[in-house]
Amino acid sequence: GVLSEENMRAVRFNIYDVTLHSDAIHRGGGQIIPTTRRCLYACIL
């Protein structure tokens, strides 16, 4: 589950609005994915 940072299956999140940095160097997957994961885990809790 979320508390042990395990993978989640059969879960869907609808993202309606997102604001990204205008400079492409600051919006790579290495920065977006961990941040998104933390936000979505917080939503589950």
CNS distance restraints for C-alpha pairs under 8 A (distance, minus, plus):
assign (resid   1 and name CA) (resid   5 and name CA) 6.27 0.50 0.50
assign (resid   1 and name CA) (resid   6 and name CA) 5.27 0.50 0.50
assign (resid   1 and name CA) (resid   7 and name CA) 7.02 0.50 0.50
assign (resid   1 and name CA) (resid   8 and name CA) 6.64 0.50 0.50
assign (resid   2 and name CA) (resid   6 and name CA) 6.09 0.50 0.50
assign (resid   2 and name CA) (resid   7 and name CA) 7.86 0.50 0.50
assign (resid   2 and name CA) (resid   8 and name CA) 7.64 0.50 0.50
assign (resid   2 and name CA) (resid  41 and name CA) 5.97 0.50 0.50
assign (resid   2 and name CA) (resid  44 and name CA) 7.36 0.50 0.50
assign (resid   2 and name CA) (resid  45 and name CA) 7.52 0.50 0.50
assign (resid  13 and name CA) (resid  40 and name CA) 7.92 0.50 0.50
assign (resid  20 and name CA) (resid  27 and name CA) 6.82 0.50 0.50
assign (resid  21 and name CA) (resid  26 and name CA) 6.26 0.50 0.50
assign (resid  21 and name CA) (resid  27 and name CA) 6.24 0.50 0.50
assign (resid  22 and name CA) (resid  26 and name CA) 7.95 0.50 0.50
assign (resid  23 and name CA) (resid  27 and name CA) 7.23 0.50 0.50
assign (resid  24 and name CA) (resid  28 and name CA) 7.13 0.50 0.50
assign (resid  26 and name CA) (resid  31 and name CA) 7.38 0.50 0.50
assign (resid  27 and name CA) (resid  31 and name CA) 6.31 0.50 0.50
assign (resid  27 and name CA) (resid  32 and name CA) 6.25 0.50 0.50
assign (resid  28 and name CA) (resid  32 and name CA) 6.22 0.50 0.50
assign (resid  29 and name CA) (resid  33 and name CA) 5.51 0.50 0.50
assign (resid  30 and name CA) (resid  34 and name CA) 6.91 0.50 0.50
assign (resid  31 and name CA) (resid  35 and name CA) 6.57 0.50 0.50
assign (resid  32 and name CA) (resid  36 and name CA) 6.00 0.50 0.50
assign (resid  33 and name CA) (resid  37 and name CA) 6.02 0.50 0.50
assign (resid  34 and name CA) (resid  38 and name CA) 6.27 0.50 0.50
assign (resid  35 and name CA) (resid  39 and name CA) 6.32 0.50 0.50
assign (resid  36 and name CA) (resid  40 and name CA) 6.10 0.50 0.50
assign (resid  37 and name CA) (resid  41 and name CA) 6.04 0.50 0.50
assign (resid  38 and name CA) (resid  42 and name CA) 6.18 0.50 0.50
assign (resid  39 and name CA) (resid  43 and name CA) 6.36 0.50 0.50
assign (resid  40 and name CA) (resid  44 and name CA) 6.44 0.50 0.50
assign (resid  41 and name CA) (resid  45 and name CA) 6.45 0.50 0.50
